[in-house]
C-alpha cells in the first residue's frame, strides 16, 4: 500500500501585526481528497491557529492538515514570515 500523498502548499501572502501575531494566506492541493483549498493560518507567538489546521473544523484530509501545519511551522521557524 502506498501512503504517499502529493500535497501542495503555496503561501500567497502574510501580514505581521502587533503582539507577535502573523496571518498567513495559503492555497494548495489536498493529494488525498483530490481537492484544491485556500485558507488562512494565524500565528500567535510561535503557535499556529485556524480552522484550516484544526483537527475538528478542517475540511482537509488528516494527512494534508498535518502537512500544512508542519510545513507552515517549518517556514515560520526559518523566518520566512519576517
WORAZI-V994705 format. One record per pair of residues at least 12 apart in sequence whose ideal C-beta (glycine too) atoms are under 10 Angstrom apart, sorted by sequence separation. I is the first residue (numbers start at 1). GAP is how many residues later the second one is. If there is no record, write none. Layout:
# WORAZI-V994705
[[I	GAP] [I	GAP]]
This chain:
# WORAZI-V994705
[[12	12] [13	12] [14	12] [26	12] [27	12] [39	12] [40	12] [41	12] [52	12] [53	12] [11	13] [12	13] [13	13] [25	13] [26	13] [39	13] [41	13] [52	13] [53	13] [11	14] [12	14] [25	14] [26	14] [38	14] [39	14] [53	14] [55	14] [10	15] [11	15] [12	15] [24	15] [25	15] [26	15] [37	15] [53	15] [54	15] [10	16] [11	16] [12	16] [24	16] [25	16] [52	16] [53	16] [9	17] [10	17] [11	17] [23	17] [24	17] [52	17] [53	17] [9	18] [10	18] [23	18] [24	18] [50	18] [8	19] [9	19] [10	19] [22	19] [23	19] [24	19] [39	19] [50	19] [53	19] [8	20] [9	20] [22	20] [23	20] [39	20] [48	20] [52	20] [53	20] [7	21] [8	21] [9	21] [21	21] [22	21] [37	21] [39	21] [48	21] [7	22] [8	22] [21	22] [22	22] [37	22] [48	22] [50	22] [6	23] [7	23] [8	23] [20	23] [21	23] [22	23] [37	23] [5	24] [6	24] [7	24] [20	24] [21	24] [22	24] [24	24] [26	24] [28	24] [35	24] [48	24] [5	25] [6	25] [7	25] [15	25] [17	25] [19	25] [20	25] [35	25] [48	25] [5	26] [6	26] [7	26] [12	26] [14	26] [19	26] [20	26] [22	26] [24	26] [26	26] [33	26] [35	26] [47	26] [4	27] [5	27] [13	27] [14	27] [16	27] [23	27] [33	27] [34	27] [37	27] [41	27] [46	27] [5	28] [6	28] [8	28] [9	28] [10	28] [12	28] [21	28] [24	28] [30	28] [32	28] [33	28] [41	28] [48	28] [3	29] [5	29] [8	29] [14	29] [30	29] [32	29] [35	29] [39	29] [43	29] [47	29] [7	30] [11	30] [30	30] [31	30] [32	30] [33	30] [43	30] [46	30] [30	31] [32	31] [33	31] [37	31] [41	31] [46	31] [28	32] [31	32] [32	32] [41	32] [30	33] [31	33] [32	33] [43	33] [30	34] [29	35] [30	35] [32	35] [41	35] [28	36] [31	36] [30	37] [30	38] [43	38] [28	39] [28	40] [26	42] [28	43] [26	45] [26	46] [24	48] [24	51] [24	52] [7	53] [7	54] [22	54] [9	55] [5	56] [7	56] [8	56] [24	56] [7	57] [24	57] [5	58] [7	58] [9	58] [14	58] [23	58] [4	59] [5	59] [7	59] [8	59] [9	59] [22	59] [3	60] [7	60] [8	60] [11	60] [22	60] [7	61] [9	61] [11	61] [14	61] [5	62] [9	62] [14	62] [8	63] [9	63] [7	64] [11	64] [16	65] [9	66] [14	66] [15	66] [16	66] [14	67] [14	68] [11	69] [11	70]]
